[in-house]
Amino acid sequence: MTTGTTGTTTPDLTLMHAAHEAFRRDAERLRRAAGSGRGTISLEGWQVFRRFLDIHHRFEDEYLWPPLRPLVRDLPGAALMLDAMEEEHQRLNPVLDAIEARLYGHLADTGELPGLFDELATVLGGHLEHEEREALPLVEQRLPLADWKVFSDAQRKAMGLSGAAEFFPWLVDARPQPAARAIRGMLPPPVRAICRLVWEPRYARRTTRRPVGA
C-alpha cells in the first residue's frame, strides 16, 4: 500500500498520506450514510474500507514499528508512542467487528449503527492524526530505505495485481485532479491509462451498488 522512495535517502510517504485521507473520506462517507438510514450503506464500500484498513494496520504492526523501535531509543517517549500506535489499532477492532456483525446480520441492528460509525470516525481520525504528528516524522527521519522497502514490498505482495487494481482507484476516489494525477503518476505509464480507463470506472460501479438491505 506504499511504494518506493523519493529517489534520495528518505522514504516516500506519499501513498501513506493518501491512504490516510482515503480512510478519513470513507469513515465520514459511511458515517453520513448510517445517519441517513441503514439501507443507504454500501456493503462493497464497507468491504473495501475494512480490507485496506486491516492490511494497513497489520503491516504497520509487523513491518514498520518493529524496525523503527531500536532506531528511536534515544528519543524520550518514542517507545511509548509506538506502543500507542499498536494499542490504537487494537482499540479500533471491536468497533469494526461490531459494525460488521450488524451489517451482515450476525447481530440484530437495533439502531446502533449510526453511533458505531460515529465512534469509528472519531477513534480512527484521532489515531491517524496522532500517527501523522508523531510517528511518521520519525519514519522519514530514522527508518532506512531498506526497511521501508521491506514494509512496502510486503504489502504489495499481499495485495497482488487484483488488489492494486482496487487500491489505486480507492486512493483517487473523490480526490482533486492534481492529487489524483500525482497518485496515478506513481504507476508505470501503461498502467496509468489502465487505472484511469478501466480500474477506476469498475471501482466506482462496484462501490456504489448494493446498499444494506437491498
Sine and cosine of phi, psi and omega as CSV:
sin_phi,cos_phi,sin_psi,cos_psi,sin_omega,cos_omega
0.00,0.00,-0.05,1.00,0.10,-0.99
-0.76,-0.65,0.23,-0.97,-0.03,-1.00
-0.54,-0.84,0.66,-0.75,0.37,-0.93
0.86,0.51,-0.45,-0.89,-0.10,-0.99
-0.66,-0.75,0.13,-0.99,0.03,-1.00
-0.99,0.14,-0.03,1.00,-0.10,-1.00
1.00,0.01,-0.03,1.00,0.06,-1.00
-0.92,-0.38,-0.84,-0.54,-0.06,-1.00
-0.84,-0.54,0.18,0.98,-0.04,-1.00
-0.86,-0.52,0.55,-0.84,0.06,-1.00
-0.87,0.50,0.57,-0.82,0.06,-1.00
-1.00,-0.05,0.93,-0.37,-0.07,-1.00
-1.00,-0.10,0.27,0.96,-0.05,-1.00
-0.81,0.59,-0.78,0.63,-0.04,-1.00
-0.96,0.29,-0.47,0.88,0.09,-1.00
-0.88,0.47,-0.75,0.66,0.01,-1.00
-0.92,0.38,-0.60,0.80,0.04,-1.00
-0.89,0.45,-0.64,0.77,0.05,-1.00
-0.90,0.44,-0.65,0.76,0.03,-1.00
-0.87,0.50,-0.68,0.73,0.02,-1.00
-0.90,0.43,-0.60,0.80,0.03,-1.00
-0.92,0.40,-0.62,0.79,0.06,-1.00
-0.89,0.45,-0.69,0.72,0.03,-1.00
-0.88,0.48,-0.71,0.71,-0.01,-1.00
-0.86,0.51,-0.75,0.66,-0.04,-1.00
-0.92,0.40,-0.66,0.75,-0.01,-1.00
-0.88,0.47,-0.66,0.75,0.02,-1.00
-0.94,0.33,-0.64,0.77,0.02,-1.00
-0.89,0.46,-0.69,0.72,0.02,-1.00
-0.93,0.37,-0.61,0.79,0.03,-1.00
-0.88,0.47,-0.70,0.71,0.01,-1.00
-0.91,0.41,-0.65,0.76,0.01,-1.00
-0.89,0.45,-0.67,0.74,0.01,-1.00
-0.90,0.45,-0.60,0.80,0.04,-1.00
-0.92,0.39,-0.41,0.91,0.01,-1.00
-1.00,0.05,-0.18,0.98,-0.01,-1.00
0.78,-0.63,0.60,-0.80,-0.09,-1.00
-0.82,0.57,-0.56,0.83,-0.07,-1.00
-0.94,0.33,-0.13,0.99,0.00,-1.00
-0.99,-0.11,-0.05,1.00,-0.02,-1.00
-0.99,0.13,0.81,-0.59,0.04,-1.00
-0.99,0.16,0.87,-0.48,0.04,-1.00
-0.89,0.46,-0.65,0.76,0.01,-1.00
-0.90,0.43,-0.66,0.76,0.05,-1.00
-0.88,0.48,-0.66,0.75,0.06,-1.00
-0.89,0.46,-0.70,0.72,-0.04,-1.00
-0.87,0.49,-0.68,0.73,0.02,-1.00
-0.89,0.45,-0.74,0.68,0.01,-1.00
-0.84,0.54,-0.76,0.65,-0.07,-1.00
-0.91,0.42,-0.67,0.74,-0.03,-1.00
-0.88,0.47,-0.74,0.67,-0.05,-1.00
-0.95,0.32,-0.54,0.84,0.06,-1.00
-0.92,0.39,-0.67,0.74,0.02,-1.00
-0.89,0.46,-0.70,0.71,0.03,-1.00
-0.88,0.48,-0.74,0.68,-0.04,-1.00
-0.83,0.56,-0.77,0.64,-0.07,-1.00
-0.96,0.29,-0.63,0.78,0.00,-1.00
-0.88,0.47,-0.67,0.74,-0.05,-1.00
-0.98,0.21,-0.46,0.89,0.17,-0.98
-0.89,0.46,-0.73,0.68,-0.04,-1.00
-0.91,0.40,-0.52,0.85,-0.07,-1.00
-1.00,-0.06,-0.55,0.83,-0.19,-0.98
-0.84,-0.55,-0.17,0.99,-0.06,-1.00
-0.94,-0.35,-0.83,0.55,-0.05,-1.00
-0.92,0.38,-0.63,0.78,-0.01,-1.00
-0.86,0.51,-0.74,0.67,0.02,-1.00
-0.94,0.33,-0.37,0.93,0.02,-1.00
-0.97,0.25,-0.51,0.86,-0.12,-0.99
-0.80,0.59,-0.80,0.60,-0.05,-1.00
-0.92,0.38,-0.29,0.96,-0.04,-1.00
-1.00,0.09,-0.16,0.99,-0.04,-1.00
-0.84,-0.55,0.33,0.94,-0.01,-1.00
-0.88,0.47,-0.43,0.90,-0.04,-1.00
-0.99,0.16,-0.13,0.99,-0.07,-1.00
-0.99,-0.14,0.87,-0.50,0.01,-1.00
-0.85,0.53,0.76,-0.65,0.07,-1.00
0.99,0.11,-0.12,0.99,-0.07,-1.00
-0.92,0.39,-0.65,0.76,0.00,-1.00
-0.89,0.45,-0.67,0.74,0.03,-1.00
-0.91,0.42,-0.59,0.81,0.03,-1.00
-0.90,0.43,-0.67,0.74,0.03,-1.00
-0.93,0.38,-0.58,0.82,0.13,-0.99
-0.85,0.53,-0.68,0.74,-0.02,-1.00
-0.90,0.44,-0.58,0.81,0.04,-1.00
-0.84,0.54,-0.73,0.69,-0.02,-1.00
-0.94,0.35,-0.63,0.77,0.01,-1.00
-0.90,0.43,-0.61,0.79,0.02,-1.00
-0.92,0.39,-0.58,0.81,0.11,-0.99
-0.87,0.50,-0.73,0.69,-0.03,-1.00
-0.91,0.40,-0.54,0.84,0.01,-1.00
-0.91,0.41,-0.47,0.88,0.00,-1.00
-0.97,0.26,-0.49,0.87,-0.16,-0.99
-0.86,0.51,-0.69,0.72,0.02,-1.00
-0.89,0.46,-0.56,0.83,0.03,-1.00
-0.93,0.37,-0.71,0.70,0.02,-1.00
-0.87,0.49,-0.69,0.72,-0.02,-1.00
-0.92,0.40,-0.61,0.79,0.01,-1.00
-0.91,0.41,-0.65,0.76,0.06,-1.00
-0.89,0.45,-0.73,0.68,-0.06,-1.00
-0.89,0.46,-0.64,0.77,0.00,-1.00
-0.88,0.48,-0.57,0.82,0.00,-1.00
-0.99,0.14,-0.58,0.81,0.03,-1.00
-0.91,0.42,-0.59,0.81,-0.08,-1.00
-0.98,-0.20,0.16,0.99,0.15,-0.99
0.99,0.16,0.17,0.99,0.04,-1.00
-0.94,0.33,-0.47,0.88,0.12,-0.99
-0.79,-0.61,0.55,-0.83,0.00,-1.00
-0.90,0.43,0.66,-0.75,0.09,-1.00
-1.00,0.07,0.96,-0.29,-0.01,-1.00
-0.96,-0.29,0.58,0.81,0.01,-1.00
1.00,0.06,0.22,0.97,-0.05,-1.00
-1.00,0.09,-0.27,0.96,-0.12,-0.99
-0.86,0.51,-0.70,0.72,0.02,-1.00
-0.84,0.54,-0.68,0.73,0.01,-1.00
-0.91,0.40,-0.62,0.79,0.02,-1.00
-0.92,0.39,-0.65,0.76,0.04,-1.00
-0.94,0.35,-0.54,0.84,0.12,-0.99
-0.88,0.48,-0.71,0.71,0.01,-1.00
-0.89,0.45,-0.68,0.74,0.02,-1.00
-0.86,0.51,-0.75,0.66,-0.02,-1.00
-0.88,0.48,-0.63,0.78,-0.03,-1.00
-0.94,0.34,-0.76,0.65,-0.06,-1.00
-0.93,0.38,-0.71,0.71,0.00,-1.00
-0.91,0.42,-0.69,0.72,0.02,-1.00
-0.86,0.51,-0.68,0.74,0.03,-1.00
-0.90,0.44,-0.65,0.76,0.01,-1.00
-0.90,0.43,-0.73,0.68,-0.03,-1.00
-0.89,0.46,-0.65,0.76,0.02,-1.00
-0.90,0.43,-0.65,0.76,0.03,-1.00
-0.89,0.46,-0.71,0.70,0.00,-1.00
-0.89,0.46,-0.69,0.73,-0.02,-1.00
-0.93,0.38,-0.56,0.83,-0.05,-1.00
-0.98,0.22,-0.62,0.79,-0.16,-0.99
-0.89,-0.46,-0.62,0.78,-0.12,-0.99
-1.00,0.06,-0.74,0.68,-0.10,-1.00
-0.91,0.42,-0.58,0.82,0.11,-0.99
-0.86,0.51,-0.56,0.83,0.04,-1.00
-0.95,0.32,-0.56,0.83,0.10,-1.00
-0.86,0.51,-0.73,0.68,0.00,-1.00
-0.90,0.45,-0.64,0.77,-0.12,-0.99
-0.99,0.13,-0.53,0.85,-0.20,-0.98
-0.88,-0.47,-0.46,0.89,-0.15,-0.99
-0.98,0.19,0.81,-0.58,0.06,-1.00
-0.90,0.43,0.48,-0.88,0.01,-1.00
-0.86,0.51,-0.56,0.83,0.00,-1.00
-0.88,0.47,-0.65,0.76,0.02,-1.00
-0.94,0.33,-0.62,0.79,0.06,-1.00
-0.89,0.46,-0.63,0.78,0.01,-1.00
-0.91,0.41,-0.63,0.77,0.05,-1.00
-0.87,0.49,-0.71,0.70,0.03,-1.00
-0.87,0.49,-0.74,0.68,-0.03,-1.00
-0.91,0.41,-0.73,0.69,-0.06,-1.00
-0.91,0.42,-0.58,0.81,0.00,-1.00
-0.89,0.45,-0.65,0.76,0.01,-1.00
-0.94,0.35,-0.66,0.75,0.02,-1.00
-0.87,0.49,-0.69,0.72,-0.01,-1.00
-0.90,0.44,-0.64,0.77,-0.01,-1.00
-0.91,0.41,-0.59,0.81,-0.03,-1.00
-0.99,0.17,-0.64,0.77,-0.08,-1.00
0.93,0.36,-0.06,-1.00,-0.03,-1.00
-0.91,0.40,-0.64,0.77,0.00,-1.00
-0.90,0.43,-0.58,0.82,0.06,-1.00
-0.93,0.38,-0.67,0.75,0.04,-1.00
-0.88,0.47,-0.57,0.82,-0.01,-1.00
-0.92,0.39,-0.29,0.96,0.09,-1.00
-0.97,-0.25,-0.54,0.84,-0.08,-1.00
-0.90,0.43,-0.74,0.68,-0.05,-1.00
-0.93,0.36,-0.68,0.73,0.12,-0.99
-0.86,0.51,-0.61,0.79,0.05,-1.00
-0.88,0.47,-0.65,0.76,0.01,-1.00
-0.90,0.44,-0.65,0.76,-0.12,-0.99
-1.00,0.01,-0.11,0.99,0.01,-1.00
-0.81,0.58,0.85,-0.53,0.07,-1.00
0.90,0.43,0.23,0.97,0.04,-1.00
-0.99,0.12,0.54,-0.84,0.13,-0.99
-0.84,0.54,0.53,-0.85,-0.10,-0.99
-0.83,0.56,-0.67,0.74,0.03,-1.00
-0.85,0.52,-0.66,0.75,0.02,-1.00
-0.93,0.36,-0.64,0.77,0.02,-1.00
-0.89,0.45,-0.67,0.74,0.02,-1.00
-0.90,0.44,-0.63,0.78,0.01,-1.00
-0.90,0.44,-0.63,0.78,0.02,-1.00
-0.93,0.36,-0.72,0.69,0.05,-1.00
-0.87,0.49,-0.53,0.85,-0.02,-1.00
-0.90,0.44,-0.21,0.98,0.05,-1.00
-0.99,0.12,-0.14,0.99,0.07,-1.00
-1.00,-0.01,0.42,-0.91,0.13,-0.99
-0.86,0.51,0.55,-0.84,-0.10,-0.99
-0.75,0.66,-0.74,0.68,-0.02,-1.00
-0.90,0.44,-0.53,0.85,-0.05,-1.00
-0.96,0.27,-0.47,0.88,0.03,-1.00
-0.85,0.52,-0.71,0.71,0.00,-1.00
-0.90,0.43,-0.65,0.76,0.04,-1.00
-0.88,0.47,-0.67,0.75,0.01,-1.00
-0.86,0.51,-0.75,0.66,-0.08,-1.00
-0.95,0.32,-0.63,0.77,-0.14,-0.99
-1.00,-0.05,-0.42,0.91,-0.08,-1.00
-0.88,-0.48,-0.85,0.52,-0.11,-0.99
-0.89,0.46,-0.73,0.69,-0.09,-1.00
-0.91,0.41,-0.72,0.69,0.07,-1.00
-0.88,0.47,-0.62,0.78,0.02,-1.00
-0.90,0.43,-0.67,0.74,0.04,-1.00
-0.88,0.48,-0.70,0.72,-0.03,-1.00
-0.89,0.46,-0.67,0.75,0.02,-1.00
-0.90,0.44,-0.66,0.75,-0.08,-1.00
-0.94,0.35,-0.69,0.72,-0.15,-0.99
-0.99,0.11,-0.09,1.00,0.02,-1.00
-0.96,-0.29,0.17,0.99,-0.02,-1.00
-0.91,-0.41,0.15,-0.99,0.09,-1.00
0.76,0.65,0.95,0.31,0.15,-0.99
-0.93,0.38,0.33,-0.95,0.04,-1.00
-0.83,0.56,0.74,-0.68,0.04,-1.00
1.00,-0.02,-0.16,0.99,-0.03,-1.00
-0.98,0.20,0.00,0.00,0.00,0.00
